[in-house]
């Protein structure tokens, strides 16, 4: 898999990670939204919460790989070029998304630790990050819920911007991140 971006396309690694992480984030959100269909304390609810934790931490690991891939060269050009204000907003949006994909899994891990529970990650017990403190866990949970709401908006605005550029502006913004055909 090539790591370097071309003049008009992101690298195969970057494109693959982008779409894989979208799917993972959708499943992470689905897990937490659907947990209510299972009664508290049931095996199904525990399983869905563990999937939420594990997939969230998978996003946490993959975001570092994305940042590494991003550092491998400059982004492909947008043609026709966007106004400077749009370029600034796009950069801010991307960094906000990266911050979201780093902060949310860490908050989740901190919450679980503060509740006194072990986090399983593909069969491995991760260390507790803090001592048990139910009040601290509750406070962190509020931040995590707020971050989840902000994440919905960030992801939605990011998708809308891509569609706007593709269908209204008719530039190559979206095409740079699409998988290759054939």
Helices and strands as residue ranges (DSSP letters): H 12-34, G 35-37, H 43-70, H 84-114, E 119-121, E 124-126, H 134-164, I 165-169, G 175-177
